[in-house]
Amino acid sequence: MQTILIVEDDAAVRGVVRHMLEGHYRILEAGGVPHALEVAARHDGPIDLLLTDVVLPEMRCGPLVARLKESRPDLKVLYISGYSEEIVWLSGIEPSESNFIRKPFTPEALRGKVRQLLGRRRTRGAGGN
């Protein structure tokens, strides 16, 4: 089962995102940059995808992505934001069709982006990973 680290400072949003993905992926979560770095350091296995809000209280997500990629160079990243793409660009992130999803999003849209980034085919029925 692939592992996703969700970094979102809003606990309610983080919980909804977790609910949309759990059962299909192993979920790790953090409410901010320091906690995300701690969770990643404690996790022995691979982290396949970082799903992160662009704007976090401590800092923007760019430094978080850079730090995590030091030890996990193959880490894929999906950026989420309620801000416009222009604001995301100004944050130093280059949003693209494949690595960015705007809040609010549907469960289907989120799972589709995650599958696209992780190279997973859609599974139907029970027991599919």
Residue pairs with C-beta under 8 A, 6 or more apart in sequence:
1 25
1 26
1 129
2 25
2 26
2 48
2 49
2 118
2 120
3 25
3 26
3 27
3 28
3 43
3 45
3 46
3 47
3 48
3 49
4 21
4 25
4 26
4 27
4 28
4 47
4 48
4 49
4 50
4 51
4 114
5 28
5 29
5 30
5 36
5 39
5 40
5 43
5 47
5 49
5 50
5 51
5 52
5 68
6 14
6 17
6 18
6 21
6 27
6 28
6 29
6 30
6 51
6 52
7 29
7 30
7 31
7 32
7 33
7 36
7 50
7 51
7 52
7 53
7 56
7 61
7 64
8 14
8 17
8 29
8 31
8 51
8 52
8 53
8 80
9 31
9 32
9 53
9 56
9 57
10 53
11 31
13 53
13 103
14 29
14 31
17 51
17 80
17 110
18 27
18 29
20 107
20 110
20 111
21 27
21 110
21 111
21 114
24 111
24 123
24 129
25 48
25 49
25 114
28 39
28 40
28 43
28 47
29 39
30 36
30 38
30 39
32 56
32 57
32 58
33 56
33 58
33 59
33 61
33 63
33 64
34 58
36 52
36 64
36 68
37 64
37 67
37 68
40 47
40 68
40 71
40 72
46 72
47 68
47 72
47 75
48 75
48 76
48 118
49 75
49 76
49 77
49 78
49 114
49 117
49 118
50 64
50 65
50 68
50 75
50 76
50 77
50 78
51 77
51 78
51 80
51 114
52 61
52 64
52 65
52 77
52 78
52 79
52 80
53 61
53 79
53 80
53 81
54 60
54 61
54 79
54 80
54 81
54 83
54 87
54 88
54 91
54 93
55 61
55 81
55 83
55 91
56 64
60 91
60 92
60 93
61 79
61 91
61 93
62 91
62 92
62 93
65 75
65 77
68 75
69 75
76 117
76 118
77 99
77 117
78 99
78 100
78 101
78 113
78 114
78 117
79 88
79 93
79 95
79 99
79 100
79 101
80 100
80 101
80 102
80 103
80 105
81 87
81 88
81 100
81 102
81 103
82 102
82 103
82 104
83 91
85 95
85 100
85 102
88 95
88 100
89 95
93 100
98 113
98 116
98 117
99 117
101 109
101 110
101 113
114 120
115 121
115 122
123 129
